[in-house]
Amino acid sequence: MTEKFKKISDTFFTVLGIVVAGGGILFVVFIENPVRYFFYALFLVIVTNFKSFRNFRNDFKKVVSNSLIATGVVYLALITVLSLSPFLKILEFKWSHPDWKPVNAQMIQPFTSWDNGYKRKGNSYVTVDYEYQFNGTTYKNSEPEALYRYYPFWNGKKSKELVNEFSKSVSEKIQKKDYLILTHPHHPEKSKLFLSADLFYFQGSLFYEAVTGLVGFILIFLGIIGAIFLWSLKKKHK
């Protein structure tokens, strides 16, 4: 009875793990990021590991497993690099959308907000409404969450103050015209706005939050170790 229950339990948690992992992958690949990023990674893995596919029939599981792991690693590396560099993200979009043309904004209005997130301090982000002309016709569009700014958990400023600072930096970018609007020439109602053309924007990436979170964890761990060490020293002196 115990062995049977253990088998059922193991099967249940295995299936649950696959469902959760699959859901996470589907969210990252198909919702959080453009699907083409995944195909870039898959194509790169196939090209660089073409010889290994010769053993596809002989060792199907190993080849598929290694390919999936490699694709996942390359994909994570790719989305991390693109999230750190708005400039590279613009280049990728231009390369994947060669027909899209740059247009000038007739009106551009940013709306900065605060996101509390889940079990974290939060971040600022901006949604941008804008108007542009193409072939004499005016079009309106909006770019949701056009730019983010993340903060470390040790930042002592209030959210309102952080949003105001972020709002000022966004206004400066708009004044300097440090943005780009591209539109589809055959469907000019479709457009894409890039609010930053910086080569490197660390604080606007989730990688920044991951790094600061890791730093915080290390500091807390070192603090605990230090407290235990001091406590043991005091105990010895007594």
C-alpha positions in Angstrom: 0.0 0.0 0.0 2.8 2.3 0.9 4.8 1.6 -2.3 1.6 2.1 -4.4 0.9 5.4 -2.7 4.5 6.5 -3.2 4.3 5.6 -7.0 1.1 7.7 -7.3 2.6 10.5 -5.3 5.8 10.5 -7.5 3.7 10.4 -10.7 1.5 13.3 -9.5 4.5 15.5 -8.5 6.3 14.7 -11.8 3.2 15.6 -13.9 2.7 18.7 -11.7 6.3 19.7 -12.2 6.0 19.3 -16.0 2.8 21.3 -16.1 4.3 24.2 -14.0 7.6 24.2 -16.0 5.7 24.0 -19.3 3.4 26.9 -18.2 6.4 29.0 -17.3 8.1 28.3 -20.6 4.9 29.1 -22.5 4.6 32.4 -20.6 8.2 33.4 -21.2 8.3 32.3 -24.8 4.9 33.2 -26.1 3.7 36.1 -23.9 6.6 37.9 -22.1 8.8 37.9 -25.2 8.4 37.7 -29.0 8.3 34.1 -30.2 11.0 34.8 -32.8 13.6 35.0 -29.9 13.0 31.3 -29.2 13.4 30.4 -32.9 16.7 32.4 -33.0 18.0 30.2 -30.1 16.7 27.0 -31.7 18.3 27.8 -35.0 21.6 28.6 -33.4 21.6 25.4 -31.5 20.8 23.3 -34.6 23.5 25.0 -36.7 26.2 24.7 -34.0 25.3 21.1 -33.0 24.5 19.8 -36.5 26.9 16.9 -36.1 25.2 15.6 -33.0 21.9 15.1 -34.9 23.6 12.3 -36.9 23.0 10.2 -33.8 19.3 11.2 -33.6 18.1 7.7 -34.5 20.5 5.8 -32.2 20.1 8.0 -29.1 16.9 10.0 -29.5 16.4 10.9 -25.9 20.0 12.1 -25.3 20.0 14.3 -28.5 16.6 15.8 -27.7 17.5 16.4 -24.1 20.8 18.0 -24.8 19.2 20.2 -27.6 16.4 21.4 -25.3 18.9 22.3 -22.5 21.2 24.1 -25.0 18.2 25.9 -26.5 17.0 27.0 -23.1 20.5 28.3 -22.1 20.9 30.2 -25.4 17.4 31.6 -25.2 17.9 32.9 -21.6 21.3 34.4 -22.6 19.6 36.1 -25.6 16.7 37.7 -23.8 19.1 38.8 -21.0 21.4 40.6 -23.5 18.4 42.2 -25.3 16.8 43.3 -22.1 20.1 45.0 -21.1 20.6 46.8 -24.4 17.7 48.9 -25.9 20.1 49.6 -28.8 20.5 45.9 -29.7 16.7 45.4 -29.3 16.1 48.1 -31.9 18.7 46.5 -34.2 17.0 43.2 -33.9 13.5 44.7 -34.6 14.8 46.5 -37.7 16.5 43.3 -38.9 13.3 41.2 -38.3 11.0 43.9 -39.7 13.0 45.3 -42.7 10.0 47.0 -44.3 9.1 49.1 -41.3 9.8 52.8 -41.7 10.8 55.5 -39.1 8.3 58.3 -38.5 8.3 61.5 -36.5 6.0 61.9 -33.5 3.4 64.6 -33.8 2.5 64.2 -30.2 4.0 62.1 -27.4 2.6 61.8 -23.9 4.2 59.5 -21.2 2.3 58.2 -18.2 4.5 56.9 -15.4 3.3 54.4 -12.9 4.4 52.2 -10.0 4.1 48.4 -9.9 4.3 46.9 -6.4 5.2 43.5 -7.9 5.0 40.3 -5.9 7.1 40.1 -2.7 9.4 42.8 -3.9 9.8 46.5 -3.5 8.5 47.4 -6.9 9.5 49.2 -10.0 8.6 52.3 -12.1 7.3 51.9 -15.7 5.9 54.2 -18.4 3.2 53.8 -20.9 3.4 56.2 -23.9 0.6 57.5 -26.0 1.7 59.1 -29.3 0.6 60.4 -32.7 2.4 60.2 -36.0 1.8 60.9 -39.7 2.3 58.6 -42.6 1.4 59.6 -46.2 -0.5 62.6 -44.9 -2.7 60.6 -42.5 -2.5 60.9 -38.7 -2.5 57.8 -36.6 -2.7 57.3 -32.8 -1.1 54.5 -30.9 0.1 53.5 -27.4 3.1 51.6 -26.2 2.4 49.9 -22.9 5.3 49.5 -20.5 7.7 51.1 -22.9 10.4 51.4 -20.3 11.1 50.1 -16.8 13.3 51.1 -13.9 13.9 48.5 -11.2 15.2 49.3 -7.7 17.2 47.3 -5.1 15.3 46.3 -1.9 17.6 48.5 0.2 16.5 51.7 -1.6 15.0 53.8 1.1 13.1 56.3 -1.0 9.3 56.3 -1.2 7.6 55.0 -4.4 6.1 58.5 -5.2 9.6 60.0 -5.2 11.0 57.2 -7.3 8.2 57.6 -9.9 8.8 61.4 -10.0 12.5 60.8 -10.7 11.7 58.3 -13.3 9.2 60.7 -14.9 11.8 63.4 -15.2 14.3 61.0 -16.9 11.6 59.9 -19.3 10.8 63.6 -20.1 14.5 64.3 -20.8 14.6 61.4 -23.2 11.6 62.7 -25.1 13.0 66.2 -25.2 16.3 64.9 -26.6 14.3 62.7 -29.0 16.1 59.6 -27.7 13.3 57.4 -29.0 12.3 55.7 -32.2 8.9 55.1 -33.8 8.6 52.6 -36.6 5.5 51.8 -38.7 4.4 49.3 -41.2 4.2 51.0 -44.7 1.4 48.7 -45.9 -0.5 48.9 -42.5 0.5 52.3 -41.1 -1.9 51.9 -38.2 0.6 49.4 -36.8 3.6 50.9 -35.1 6.3 50.3 -32.5 7.9 52.8 -30.2 11.3 52.4 -28.5 11.7 54.9 -25.7 15.4 54.3 -25.3 18.3 53.8 -27.7 20.9 53.4 -25.0 23.6 50.8 -25.7 23.4 49.6 -22.1 20.5 50.1 -19.6 21.1 47.8 -16.6 18.4 49.2 -14.3 15.7 48.6 -16.9 16.3 44.9 -17.0 14.9 42.1 -14.9 18.5 40.9 -14.7 19.2 44.0 -12.5 16.6 42.8 -10.1 18.0 39.3 -10.1 21.5 40.6 -9.4 20.5 43.0 -6.6 18.3 40.2 -5.2 21.4 37.8 -5.2 23.5 40.6 -3.6 20.9 41.1 -0.9 20.8 37.3 -0.2 24.6 37.2 0.1 24.6 40.1 2.4 21.9 38.6 4.6 23.8 35.2 4.6 27.1 36.9 5.5 25.3 38.9 8.3 23.9 35.7 9.8 27.3 34.0 9.6 28.9 37.0 11.2 26.3 37.1 14.0 26.8 33.4 14.7 30.6 33.9 14.8 30.4 36.8 17.2 27.9 34.9 19.4 30.3 31.9 19.5 33.2 34.3 20.4 31.2 35.9 23.3 30.2 32.4 24.5 33.9 31.3 24.6 35.0 34.4 26.6 32.3 33.7 29.1 
